[in-house]
Amino acid sequence: SENMHIVANEPSLALYRLQEHVRKALPPMVERRIEVTKLQHELQGRCYDVEYA
């Protein structure tokens, strides 16, 4: 509720908090996305191996 009070009364602070959150949350999400993409390519290769074995 205190955060909502801040958001309602101080838009620039609210935008700062949002930016702060995005800067903290984005790098781990990007790393996870890269990891998932690598695993997807690895899985596709193994599925290909199984189909043509």
PDBQT receptor file of N, H, CA, C and O in Angstrom, charges set to zero:
ATOM      1  N   SER A   1       0.824  -1.191   0.000  1.00  0.00    +0.000 N 
ATOM      2  CA  SER A   1       0.000   0.000   0.000  1.00  0.00    +0.000 C 
ATOM      3  C   SER A   1       0.870   1.257   0.000  1.00  0.00    +0.000 C 
ATOM      4  O   SER A   1       0.506   2.279  -0.582  1.00  0.00    +0.000 OA
ATOM      5  N   GLU A   2       2.016   1.165   0.657  1.00  0.00    +0.000 N 
ATOM      6  H   GLU A   2       2.312   0.335   1.130  1.00  0.00    +0.000 HD
ATOM      7  CA  GLU A   2       2.924   2.319   0.645  1.00  0.00    +0.000 C 
ATOM      8  C   GLU A   2       3.443   2.572  -0.765  1.00  0.00    +0.000 C 
ATOM      9  O   GLU A   2       3.588   3.717  -1.192  1.00  0.00    +0.000 OA
ATOM     10  N   ASN A   3       3.722   1.476  -1.484  1.00  0.00    +0.000 N 
ATOM     11  H   ASN A   3       3.605   0.546  -1.137  1.00  0.00    +0.000 HD
ATOM     12  CA  ASN A   3       4.189   1.618  -2.863  1.00  0.00    +0.000 C 
ATOM     13  C   ASN A   3       3.130   2.261  -3.737  1.00  0.00    +0.000 C 
ATOM     14  O   ASN A   3       3.449   3.089  -4.591  1.00  0.00    +0.000 OA
ATOM     15  N   MET A   4       1.876   1.891  -3.536  1.00  0.00    +0.000 N 
ATOM     16  H   MET A   4       1.617   1.218  -2.843  1.00  0.00    +0.000 HD
ATOM     17  CA  MET A   4       0.799   2.497  -4.324  1.00  0.00    +0.000 C 
ATOM     18  C   MET A   4       0.691   3.983  -4.009  1.00  0.00    +0.000 C 
ATOM     19  O   MET A   4       0.421   4.785  -4.902  1.00  0.00    +0.000 OA
ATOM     20  N   HIS A   5       0.895   4.352  -2.770  1.00  0.00    +0.000 N 
ATOM     21  H   HIS A   5       1.114   3.700  -2.045  1.00  0.00    +0.000 HD
ATOM     22  CA  HIS A   5       0.876   5.764  -2.386  1.00  0.00    +0.000 C 
ATOM     23  C   HIS A   5       1.996   6.518  -3.104  1.00  0.00    +0.000 C 
ATOM     24  O   HIS A   5       1.798   7.633  -3.587  1.00  0.00    +0.000 OA
ATOM     25  N   ILE A   6       3.162   5.899  -3.168  1.00  0.00    +0.000 N 
ATOM     26  H   ILE A   6       3.322   4.993  -2.776  1.00  0.00    +0.000 HD
ATOM     27  CA  ILE A   6       4.296   6.514  -3.865  1.00  0.00    +0.000 C 
ATOM     28  C   ILE A   6       3.979   6.654  -5.349  1.00  0.00    +0.000 C 
ATOM     29  O   ILE A   6       4.225   7.702  -5.946  1.00  0.00    +0.000 OA
ATOM     30  N   VAL A   7       3.430   5.593  -5.945  1.00  0.00    +0.000 N 
ATOM     31  H   VAL A   7       3.230   4.741  -5.460  1.00  0.00    +0.000 HD
ATOM     32  CA  VAL A   7       3.103   5.619  -7.372  1.00  0.00    +0.000 C 
ATOM     33  C   VAL A   7       2.096   6.714  -7.666  1.00  0.00    +0.000 C 
ATOM     34  O   VAL A   7       2.225   7.432  -8.658  1.00  0.00    +0.000 OA
ATOM     35  N   ALA A   8       1.096   6.844  -6.813  1.00  0.00    +0.000 N 
ATOM     36  H   ALA A   8       0.991   6.261  -6.007  1.00  0.00    +0.000 HD
ATOM     37  CA  ALA A   8       0.048   7.831  -7.048  1.00  0.00    +0.000 C 
ATOM     38  C   ALA A   8       0.568   9.258  -6.902  1.00  0.00    +0.000 C 
ATOM     39  O   ALA A   8       0.117  10.159  -7.609  1.00  0.00    +0.000 OA
ATOM     40  N   ASN A   9       1.500   9.463  -6.001  1.00  0.00    +0.000 N 
ATOM     41  H   ASN A   9       1.866   8.731  -5.426  1.00  0.00    +0.000 HD
ATOM     42  CA  ASN A   9       1.933  10.823  -5.699  1.00  0.00    +0.000 C 
ATOM     43  C   ASN A   9       3.264  11.220  -6.318  1.00  0.00    +0.000 C 
ATOM     44  O   ASN A   9       3.590  12.406  -6.367  1.00  0.00    +0.000 OA
ATOM     45  N   GLU A  10       4.021  10.272  -6.780  1.00  0.00    +0.000 N 
ATOM     46  H   GLU A  10       3.756   9.308  -6.740  1.00  0.00    +0.000 HD
ATOM     47  CA  GLU A  10       5.354  10.581  -7.276  1.00  0.00    +0.000 C 
ATOM     48  C   GLU A  10       5.643   9.756  -8.532  1.00  0.00    +0.000 C 
ATOM     49  O   GLU A  10       6.362   8.760  -8.457  1.00  0.00    +0.000 OA
ATOM     50  N   PRO A  11       5.093  10.155  -9.690  1.00  0.00    +0.000 N 
ATOM     51  CA  PRO A  11       5.283   9.373 -10.919  1.00  0.00    +0.000 C 
ATOM     52  C   PRO A  11       6.748   9.177 -11.299  1.00  0.00    +0.000 C 
ATOM     53  O   PRO A  11       7.115   8.106 -11.782  1.00  0.00    +0.000 OA
ATOM     54  N   SER A  12       7.587  10.181 -11.093  1.00  0.00    +0.000 N 
ATOM     55  H   SER A  12       7.289  11.051 -10.701  1.00  0.00    +0.000 HD
ATOM     56  CA  SER A  12       8.989  10.022 -11.479  1.00  0.00    +0.000 C 
ATOM     57  C   SER A  12       9.673   8.969 -10.612  1.00  0.00    +0.000 C 
ATOM     58  O   SER A  12      10.510   8.215 -11.107  1.00  0.00    +0.000 OA
ATOM     59  N   LEU A  13       9.332   8.906  -9.338  1.00  0.00    +0.000 N 
ATOM     60  H   LEU A  13       8.652   9.518  -8.935  1.00  0.00    +0.000 HD
ATOM     61  CA  LEU A  13       9.887   7.881  -8.460  1.00  0.00    +0.000 C 
ATOM     62  C   LEU A  13       9.364   6.506  -8.862  1.00  0.00    +0.000 C 
ATOM     63  O   LEU A  13      10.099   5.520  -8.828  1.00  0.00    +0.000 OA
ATOM     64  N   ALA A  14       8.100   6.450  -9.239  1.00  0.00    +0.000 N 
ATOM     65  H   ALA A  14       7.503   7.251  -9.266  1.00  0.00    +0.000 HD
ATOM     66  CA  ALA A  14       7.525   5.181  -9.685  1.00  0.00    +0.000 C 
ATOM     67  C   ALA A  14       8.240   4.682 -10.934  1.00  0.00    +0.000 C 
ATOM     68  O   ALA A  14       8.546   3.495 -11.041  1.00  0.00    +0.000 OA
ATOM     69  N   LEU A  15       8.506   5.572 -11.868  1.00  0.00    +0.000 N 
ATOM     70  H   LEU A  15       8.257   6.536 -11.780  1.00  0.00    +0.000 HD
ATOM     71  CA  LEU A  15       9.225   5.173 -13.077  1.00  0.00    +0.000 C 
ATOM     72  C   LEU A  15      10.646   4.741 -12.751  1.00  0.00    +0.000 C 
ATOM     73  O   LEU A  15      11.174   3.814 -13.365  1.00  0.00    +0.000 OA
ATOM     74  N   TYR A  16      11.262   5.407 -11.791  1.00  0.00    +0.000 N 
ATOM     75  H   TYR A  16      10.833   6.160 -11.292  1.00  0.00    +0.000 HD
ATOM     76  CA  TYR A  16      12.602   5.013 -11.358  1.00  0.00    +0.000 C 
ATOM     77  C   TYR A  16      12.577   3.605 -10.777  1.00  0.00    +0.000 C 
ATOM     78  O   TYR A  16      13.439   2.786 -11.097  1.00  0.00    +0.000 OA
ATOM     79  N   ARG A  17      11.591   3.316  -9.922  1.00  0.00    +0.000 N 
ATOM     80  H   ARG A  17      10.891   3.980  -9.662  1.00  0.00    +0.000 HD
ATOM     81  CA  ARG A  17      11.479   1.983  -9.321  1.00  0.00    +0.000 C 
ATOM     82  C   ARG A  17      11.238   0.928 -10.391  1.00  0.00    +0.000 C 
ATOM     83  O   ARG A  17      11.798  -0.166 -10.323  1.00  0.00    +0.000 OA
ATOM     84  N   LEU A  18      10.416   1.247 -11.370  1.00  0.00    +0.000 N 
ATOM     85  H   LEU A  18       9.961   2.136 -11.426  1.00  0.00    +0.000 HD
ATOM     86  CA  LEU A  18      10.152   0.315 -12.471  1.00  0.00    +0.000 C 
ATOM     87  C   LEU A  18      11.431   0.053 -13.257  1.00  0.00    +0.000 C 
ATOM     88  O   LEU A  18      11.739  -1.095 -13.578  1.00  0.00    +0.000 OA
ATOM     89  N   GLN A  19      12.167   1.098 -13.565  1.00  0.00    +0.000 N 
ATOM     90  H   GLN A  19      11.917   2.031 -13.305  1.00  0.00    +0.000 HD
ATOM     91  CA  GLN A  19      13.430   0.964 -14.287  1.00  0.00    +0.000 C 
ATOM     92  C   GLN A  19      14.428   0.139 -13.473  1.00  0.00    +0.000 C 
ATOM     93  O   GLN A  19      15.138  -0.704 -14.022  1.00  0.00    +0.000 OA
ATOM     94  N   GLU A  20      14.478   0.382 -12.179  1.00  0.00    +0.000 N 
ATOM     95  H   GLU A  20      13.901   1.066 -11.733  1.00  0.00    +0.000 HD
ATOM     96  CA  GLU A  20      15.363  -0.363 -11.286  1.00  0.00    +0.000 C 
ATOM     97  C   GLU A  20      15.019  -1.855 -11.318  1.00  0.00    +0.000 C 
ATOM     98  O   GLU A  20      15.909  -2.703 -11.385  1.00  0.00    +0.000 OA
ATOM     99  N   HIS A  21      13.740  -2.161 -11.270  1.00  0.00    +0.000 N 
ATOM    100  H   HIS A  21      13.017  -1.473 -11.215  1.00  0.00    +0.000 HD
ATOM    101  CA  HIS A  21      13.291  -3.556 -11.307  1.00  0.00    +0.000 C 
ATOM    102  C   HIS A  21      13.674  -4.220 -12.630  1.00  0.00    +0.000 C 
ATOM    103  O   HIS A  21      14.175  -5.345 -12.644  1.00  0.00    +0.000 OA
ATOM    104  N   VAL A  22      13.439  -3.527 -13.728  1.00  0.00    +0.000 N 
ATOM    105  H   VAL A  22      13.033  -2.614 -13.717  1.00  0.00    +0.000 HD
ATOM    106  CA  VAL A  22      13.752  -4.092 -15.045  1.00  0.00    +0.000 C 
ATOM    107  C   VAL A  22      15.251  -4.337 -15.169  1.00  0.00    +0.000 C 
ATOM    108  O   VAL A  22      15.663  -5.375 -15.686  1.00  0.00    +0.000 OA
ATOM    109  N   ARG A  23      16.059  -3.413 -14.710  1.00  0.00    +0.000 N 
ATOM    110  H   ARG A  23      15.724  -2.569 -14.290  1.00  0.00    +0.000 HD
ATOM    111  CA  ARG A  23      17.520  -3.585 -14.789  1.00  0.00    +0.000 C 
ATOM    112  C   ARG A  23      18.008  -4.763 -13.957  1.00  0.00    +0.000 C 
ATOM    113  O   ARG A  23      18.999  -5.402 -14.310  1.00  0.00    +0.000 OA
ATOM    114  N   LYS A  24      17.320  -5.055 -12.856  1.00  0.00    +0.000 N 
ATOM    115  H   LYS A  24      16.515  -4.536 -12.570  1.00  0.00    +0.000 HD
ATOM    116  CA  LYS A  24      17.706  -6.200 -12.028  1.00  0.00    +0.000 C 
ATOM    117  C   LYS A  24      17.176  -7.508 -12.607  1.00  0.00    +0.000 C 
ATOM    118  O   LYS A  24      17.856  -8.532 -12.550  1.00  0.00    +0.000 OA
ATOM    119  N   ALA A  25      15.979  -7.480 -13.157  1.00  0.00    +0.000 N 
ATOM    120  H   ALA A  25      15.426  -6.648 -13.204  1.00  0.00    +0.000 HD
ATOM    121  CA  ALA A  25      15.313  -8.707 -13.595  1.00  0.00    +0.000 C 
ATOM    122  C   ALA A  25      15.729  -9.143 -14.996  1.00  0.00    +0.000 C 
ATOM    123  O   ALA A  25      15.714 -10.338 -15.291  1.00  0.00    +0.000 OA
ATOM    124  N   LEU A  26      16.094  -8.218 -15.852  1.00  0.00    +0.000 N 
ATOM    125  H   LEU A  26      16.107  -7.248 -15.612  1.00  0.00    +0.000 HD
ATOM    126  CA  LEU A  26      16.345  -8.551 -17.252  1.00  0.00    +0.000 C 
ATOM    127  C   LEU A  26      17.568  -9.430 -17.488  1.00  0.00    +0.000 C 
ATOM    128  O   LEU A  26      17.447 -10.407 -18.226  1.00  0.00    +0.000 OA
ATOM    129  N   PRO A  27      18.735  -9.152 -16.914  1.00  0.00    +0.000 N 
ATOM    130  CA  PRO A  27      19.900 -10.004 -17.202  1.00  0.00    +0.000 C 
ATOM    131  C   PRO A  27      19.690 -11.492 -16.894  1.00  0.00    +0.000 C 
ATOM    132  O   PRO A  27      20.051 -12.328 -17.723  1.00  0.00    +0.000 OA
ATOM    133  N   PRO A  28      19.118 -11.857 -15.730  1.00  0.00    +0.000 N 
ATOM    134  CA  PRO A  28      18.874 -13.291 -15.510  1.00  0.00    +0.000 C 
ATOM    135  C   PRO A  28      17.894 -13.888 -16.518  1.00  0.00    +0.000 C 
ATOM    136  O   PRO A  28      18.026 -15.049 -16.904  1.00  0.00    +0.000 OA
ATOM    137  N   MET A  29      16.912 -13.092 -16.944  1.00  0.00    +0.000 N 
ATOM    138  H   MET A  29      16.805 -12.149 -16.630  1.00  0.00    +0.000 HD
ATOM    139  CA  MET A  29      15.951 -13.588 -17.931  1.00  0.00    +0.000 C 
ATOM    140  C   MET A  29      16.637 -13.833 -19.268  1.00  0.00    +0.000 C 
ATOM    141  O   MET A  29      16.352 -14.824 -19.941  1.00  0.00    +0.000 OA
ATOM    142  N   VAL A  30      17.532 -12.942 -19.654  1.00  0.00    +0.000 N 
ATOM    143  H   VAL A  30      17.764 -12.137 -19.107  1.00  0.00    +0.000 HD
ATOM    144  CA  VAL A  30      18.266 -13.102 -20.912  1.00  0.00    +0.000 C 
ATOM    145  C   VAL A  30      19.162 -14.330 -20.841  1.00  0.00    +0.000 C 
ATOM    146  O   VAL A  30      19.231 -15.108 -21.793  1.00  0.00    +0.000 OA
ATOM    147  N   GLU A  31      19.850 -14.506 -19.713  1.00  0.00    +0.000 N 
ATOM    148  H   GLU A  31      19.794 -13.874 -18.940  1.00  0.00    +0.000 HD
ATOM    149  CA  GLU A  31      20.701 -15.686 -19.551  1.00  0.00    +0.000 C 
ATOM    150  C   GLU A  31      19.881 -16.966 -19.642  1.00  0.00    +0.000 C 
ATOM    151  O   GLU A  31      20.307 -17.937 -20.267  1.00  0.00    +0.000 OA
ATOM    152  N   ARG A  32      18.714 -16.970 -19.024  1.00  0.00    +0.000 N 
ATOM    153  H   ARG A  32      18.367 -16.182 -18.516  1.00  0.00    +0.000 HD
ATOM    154  CA  ARG A  32      17.842 -18.149 -19.056  1.00  0.00    +0.000 C 
ATOM    155  C   ARG A  32      17.374 -18.419 -20.484  1.00  0.00    +0.000 C 
ATOM    156  O   ARG A  32      17.314 -19.572 -20.913  1.00  0.00    +0.000 OA
ATOM    157  N   ARG A  33      17.046 -17.367 -21.214  1.00  0.00    +0.000 N 
ATOM    158  H   ARG A  33      17.095 -16.431 -20.866  1.00  0.00    +0.000 HD
ATOM    159  CA  ARG A  33      16.602 -17.514 -22.601  1.00  0.00    +0.000 C 
ATOM    160  C   ARG A  33      17.716 -18.125 -23.453  1.00  0.00    +0.000 C 
ATOM    161  O   ARG A  33      17.453 -19.001 -24.277  1.00  0.00    +0.000 OA
ATOM    162  N   ILE A  34      18.950 -17.674 -23.260  1.00  0.00    +0.000 N 
ATOM    163  H   ILE A  34      19.164 -16.963 -22.590  1.00  0.00    +0.000 HD
ATOM    164  CA  ILE A  34      20.089 -18.220 -24.001  1.00  0.00    +0.000 C 
ATOM    165  C   ILE A  34      20.263 -19.694 -23.663  1.00  0.00    +0.000 C 
ATOM    166  O   ILE A  34      20.501 -20.512 -24.551  1.00  0.00    +0.000 OA
ATOM    167  N   GLU A  35      20.146 -20.034 -22.385  1.00  0.00    +0.000 N 
ATOM    168  H   GLU A  35      19.952 -19.369 -21.664  1.00  0.00    +0.000 HD
ATOM    169  CA  GLU A  35      20.276 -21.429 -21.950  1.00  0.00    +0.000 C 
ATOM    170  C   GLU A  35      19.194 -22.304 -22.581  1.00  0.00    +0.000 C 
ATOM    171  O   GLU A  35      19.475 -23.409 -23.043  1.00  0.00    +0.000 OA
ATOM    172  N   VAL A  36      17.973 -21.812 -22.597  1.00  0.00    +0.000 N 
ATOM    173  H   VAL A  36      17.744 -20.914 -22.222  1.00  0.00    +0.000 HD
ATOM    174  CA  VAL A  36      16.863 -22.566 -23.187  1.00  0.00    +0.000 C 
ATOM    175  C   VAL A  36      17.086 -22.762 -24.680  1.00  0.00    +0.000 C 
ATOM    176  O   VAL A  36      16.816 -23.842 -25.206  1.00  0.00    +0.000 OA
ATOM    177  N   THR A  37      17.572 -21.739 -25.369  1.00  0.00    +0.000 N 
ATOM    178  H   THR A  37      17.791 -20.862 -24.942  1.00  0.00    +0.000 HD
ATOM    179  CA  THR A  37      17.837 -21.850 -26.802  1.00  0.00    +0.000 C 
ATOM    180  C   THR A  37      18.915 -22.890 -27.077  1.00  0.00    +0.000 C 
ATOM    181  O   THR A  37      18.787 -23.684 -28.010  1.00  0.00    +0.000 OA
ATOM    182  N   LYS A  38      19.983 -22.894 -26.270  1.00  0.00    +0.000 N 
ATOM    183  H   LYS A  38      20.087 -22.250 -25.513  1.00  0.00    +0.000 HD
ATOM    184  CA  LYS A  38      21.041 -23.899 -26.439  1.00  0.00    +0.000 C 
ATOM    185  C   LYS A  38      20.498 -25.302 -26.220  1.00  0.00    +0.000 C 
ATOM    186  O   LYS A  38      20.802 -26.218 -26.984  1.00  0.00    +0.000 OA
ATOM    187  N   LEU A  39      19.695 -25.468 -25.178  1.00  0.00    +0.000 N 
ATOM    188  H   LEU A  39      19.448 -24.724 -24.558  1.00  0.00    +0.000 HD
ATOM    189  CA  LEU A  39      19.113 -26.784 -24.903  1.00  0.00    +0.000 C 
ATOM    190  C   LEU A  39      18.173 -27.224 -26.022  1.00  0.00    +0.000 C 
ATOM    191  O   LEU A  39      18.119 -28.406 -26.362  1.00  0.00    +0.000 OA
ATOM    192  N   GLN A  40      17.441 -26.283 -26.589  1.00  0.00    +0.000 N 
ATOM    193  H   GLN A  40      17.485 -25.323 -26.314  1.00  0.00    +0.000 HD
ATOM    194  CA  GLN A  40      16.534 -26.597 -27.689  1.00  0.00    +0.000 C 
ATOM    195  C   GLN A  40      17.317 -27.105 -28.897  1.00  0.00    +0.000 C 
ATOM    196  O   GLN A  40      16.922 -28.090 -29.521  1.00  0.00    +0.000 OA
ATOM    197  N   HIS A  41      18.420 -26.443 -29.231  1.00  0.00    +0.000 N 
ATOM    198  H   HIS A  41      18.741 -25.643 -28.724  1.00  0.00    +0.000 HD
ATOM    199  CA  HIS A  41      19.241 -26.884 -30.363  1.00  0.00    +0.000 C 
ATOM    200  C   HIS A  41      19.849 -28.254 -30.092  1.00  0.00    +0.000 C 
ATOM    201  O   HIS A  41      19.910 -29.101 -30.983  1.00  0.00    +0.000 OA
ATOM    202  N   GLU A  42      20.297 -28.465 -28.866  1.00  0.00    +0.000 N 
ATOM    203  H   GLU A  42      20.247 -27.777 -28.142  1.00  0.00    +0.000 HD
ATOM    204  CA  GLU A  42      20.868 -29.760 -28.498  1.00  0.00    +0.000 C 
ATOM    205  C   GLU A  42      19.817 -30.861 -28.603  1.00  0.00    +0.000 C 
ATOM    206  O   GLU A  42      20.098 -31.954 -29.095  1.00  0.00    +0.000 OA
ATOM    207  N   LEU A  43      18.621 -30.567 -28.142  1.00  0.00    +0.000 N 
ATOM    208  H   LEU A  43      18.393 -29.680 -27.742  1.00  0.00    +0.000 HD
ATOM    209  CA  LEU A  43      17.533 -31.546 -28.207  1.00  0.00    +0.000 C 
ATOM    210  C   LEU A  43      17.152 -31.854 -29.653  1.00  0.00    +0.000 C 
ATOM    211  O   LEU A  43      16.892 -33.009 -29.990  1.00  0.00    +0.000 OA
ATOM    212  N   GLN A  44      17.117 -30.840 -30.505  1.00  0.00    +0.000 N 
ATOM    213  H   GLN A  44      17.328 -29.902 -30.231  1.00  0.00    +0.000 HD
ATOM    214  CA  GLN A  44      16.811 -31.073 -31.915  1.00  0.00    +0.000 C 
ATOM    215  C   GLN A  44      17.849 -31.986 -32.544  1.00  0.00    +0.000 C 
ATOM    216  O   GLN A  44      17.505 -32.869 -33.330  1.00  0.00    +0.000 OA
ATOM    217  N   GLY A  45      19.117 -31.780 -32.206  1.00  0.00    +0.000 N 
ATOM    218  H   GLY A  45      19.396 -31.063 -31.567  1.00  0.00    +0.000 HD
ATOM    219  CA  GLY A  45      20.180 -32.628 -32.737  1.00  0.00    +0.000 C 
ATOM    220  C   GLY A  45      20.025 -34.061 -32.275  1.00  0.00    +0.000 C 
ATOM    221  O   GLY A  45      20.227 -34.991 -33.056  1.00  0.00    +0.000 OA
ATOM    222  N   ARG A  46      19.673 -34.247 -31.024  1.00  0.00    +0.000 N 
ATOM    223  H   ARG A  46      19.509 -33.492 -30.390  1.00  0.00    +0.000 HD
ATOM    224  CA  ARG A  46      19.506 -35.611 -30.511  1.00  0.00    +0.000 C 
ATOM    225  C   ARG A  46      18.275 -36.284 -31.098  1.00  0.00    +0.000 C 
ATOM    226  O   ARG A  46      18.290 -37.489 -31.349  1.00  0.00    +0.000 OA
ATOM    227  N   CYS A  47      17.221 -35.527 -31.316  1.00  0.00    +0.000 N 
ATOM    228  H   CYS A  47      17.209 -34.548 -31.112  1.00  0.00    +0.000 HD
ATOM    229  CA  CYS A  47      16.024 -36.091 -31.954  1.00  0.00    +0.000 C 
ATOM    230  C   CYS A  47      16.357 -36.533 -33.378  1.00  0.00    +0.000 C 
ATOM    231  O   CYS A  47      15.899 -37.581 -33.834  1.00  0.00    +0.000 OA
ATOM    232  N   TYR A  48      17.156 -35.727 -34.074  1.00  0.00    +0.000 N 
ATOM    233  H   TYR A  48      17.528 -34.876 -33.704  1.00  0.00    +0.000 HD
ATOM    234  CA  TYR A  48      17.590 -36.088 -35.423  1.00  0.00    +0.000 C 
ATOM    235  C   TYR A  48      18.386 -37.386 -35.382  1.00  0.00    +0.000 C 
ATOM    236  O   TYR A  48      18.183 -38.272 -36.212  1.00  0.00    +0.000 OA
ATOM    237  N   ASP A  49      19.297 -37.498 -34.410  1.00  0.00    +0.000 N 
ATOM    238  H   ASP A  49      19.463 -36.779 -33.736  1.00  0.00    +0.000 HD
ATOM    239  CA  ASP A  49      20.105 -38.713 -34.275  1.00  0.00    +0.000 C 
ATOM    240  C   ASP A  49      19.227 -39.930 -34.024  1.00  0.00    +0.000 C 
ATOM    241  O   ASP A  49      19.476 -41.000 -34.580  1.00  0.00    +0.000 OA
ATOM    242  N   VAL A  50      18.207 -39.778 -33.195  1.00  0.00    +0.000 N 
ATOM    243  H   VAL A  50      18.005 -38.909 -32.743  1.00  0.00    +0.000 HD
ATOM    244  CA  VAL A  50      17.315 -40.899 -32.873  1.00  0.00    +0.000 C 
ATOM    245  C   VAL A  50      16.504 -41.303 -34.098  1.00  0.00    +0.000 C 
ATOM    246  O   VAL A  50      16.315 -42.493 -34.350  1.00  0.00    +0.000 OA
ATOM    247  N   GLU A  51      16.026 -40.330 -34.859  1.00  0.00    +0.000 N 
ATOM    248  H   GLU A  51      16.180 -39.363 -34.655  1.00  0.00    +0.000 HD
ATOM    249  CA  GLU A  51      15.207 -40.634 -36.031  1.00  0.00    +0.000 C 
ATOM    250  C   GLU A  51      16.003 -41.365 -37.107  1.00  0.00    +0.000 C 
ATOM    251  O   GLU A  51      15.460 -42.224 -37.802  1.00  0.00    +0.000 OA
ATOM    252  N   TYR A  52      17.269 -41.036 -37.249  1.00  0.00    +0.000 N 
ATOM    253  H   TYR A  52      17.710 -40.338 -36.684  1.00  0.00    +0.000 HD
ATOM    254  CA  TYR A  52      18.061 -41.609 -38.334  1.00  0.00    +0.000 C 
ATOM    255  C   TYR A  52      19.084 -42.628 -37.842  1.00  0.00    +0.000 C 
ATOM    256  O   TYR A  52      20.041 -42.935 -38.552  1.00  0.00    +0.000 OA
ATOM    257  N   ALA A  53      18.893 -43.152 -36.638  1.00  0.00    +0.000 N 
ATOM    258  H   ALA A  53      18.115 -42.903 -36.061  1.00  0.00    +0.000 HD
ATOM    259  CA  ALA A  53      19.809 -44.168 -36.108  1.00  0.00    +0.000 C 
ATOM    260  C   ALA A  53      19.416 -45.553 -36.598  1.00  0.00    +0.000 C 
ATOM    261  O   ALA A  53      20.071 -46.538 -36.256  1.00  0.00    +0.000 OA
TER     262      ALA A  53
